Amino acid sequence: MKIEKCSYSSFTYPPLTSPLENCSLILTDPFFSRFSDLDSRSDSNSDSNFRANFRSDTLSSFSKNLSLELEWDRPLLQKDWGQTFAYWDQWQKNENHSLVECLRVKDLGVLSYFLETKNLRWKLAPILDIGGHNLDWILGLLKSTSSLNKRKDVWKKIILSPEVSYSTLRHWREELNRQGFSHVVIEFPLHIPLLLLSTPRFLFPKEGLFKIDSLEGPHKDFLGIQNRQGTLFFHSKAFALWGRWEDWQSLNKDFPQQFCWRLDFRHMKEEVLEKFWPYFFHLLQNPEEDPKQKMKEILGDFTHGYWTKNKTDILFSKLKNKNLPEKNDLFIGEIICTYKKECLIFFKIGPREIKKGQKIRFYSPEGKIKEILCPSFWDMTETPLESTSREGLYFFPWIGGMSVGTRIFQIEQES
């Protein structure tokens, strides 16, 4: 692996005169953000630790045009809890920070803390960018406010992973509306750096940004960050939907004001963004254009990831043993342990009765099939049994050729 130190570009935002409506500016504080603060020009002892040292007048100007959100995506260890919330208490007293309208929270413990806070003045946005693929769990999280916080409008949005596909995103939006959460906006990436790994371990000699190339393959230009929170690795390609512009427009048309789209350019060079913003605003006013090629020229290569279809589970079917038939009504159980020349232990599953003398069939993972009359068997107390319908562990006498994982089925009686 080849590692090369690289510089950090300053945070760049759209000009205040830009035609932005219903937009938010995401602010990060090095104490709450896993990205921390790598800009050596910032003063950690200043009145505000926001990236790029936003002054009060700057934040005040932004708050007139954009809603301000604080990102708290740092995983919080138990040992850091006291120090972090002591800092949070001081943070709240800063008049400048009262302009923040929403807290973007990743750690579920921190989220629970805010839900249990009386008279909470901020709205909340859970960050579900890692995991968060279970709609029932997401709905359960949103419904938890009934017992933890009486504010019905406590949720501003949910922040989803780029791993969620287009069809899933559409289905989830429909289901949230049906379940009474039409007011909760779904935030999804439009263009972000693609995070591959986040660890609290320090993998580089010192803090900073690093360019990483593989010495064993063609992969290169991976971005690595090491800061006070640990180490992060990013893919050489960004995640972006510029090549799926019609899908983006379709969601905005079918669900007006129910989606918002994140642009994260914190690692982008200033000269790149000077070209991006004018074209982006032109694109918003001329949405019939296909921006894919132009955006590649400006921003570099990108991928839409799992947007079309998440195929990460495509190998599961190939991992199944074709020698083992699917479980059905005739399924009795499965061998979980063998003692050569002594006995087999099988786990009986389901209510189907097994009894001595009935015809049963064994299917081994290796493809062996054996039909026998059920012998005498016994339970874990070594009590001999003639039959049982109860689930549990039982012993068979030794049957040759049957290995762990062998499935046992009753042979259906011919009429």
Beta strands, then each sheet from edge to edge (+ up, - down):
strand 1: 2-6
strand 2: 24-28
strand 3: 67-72
strand 4: 100-105
strand 5: 123-128
strand 6: 157-160
strand 7: 185-199
strand 8: 208-213
strand 9: 222-227
strand 10: 230-240
strand 11: 259-263
strand 12: 302-303
strand 13: 331-339
strand 14: 343-348
strand 15: 354-355
strand 16: 359-363
strand 17: 369-373
strand 18: 377-379
strand 19: 384-385
strand 20: 387-388
strand 21: 392-397
strand 22: 407-410
sheet 1: 1+ 8- 9+ 10- 7+ 6+ 5+ 4+ 3+ 2+
sheet 2: 1+ 8- 9+ 10- 12-
sheet 3: 1+ 8- 9+ 10- 7+ 11+
sheet 4: 17+ 16- 22+ 13- 14+ 21- 18+ 19-
sheet 5: 15+ 20-
end
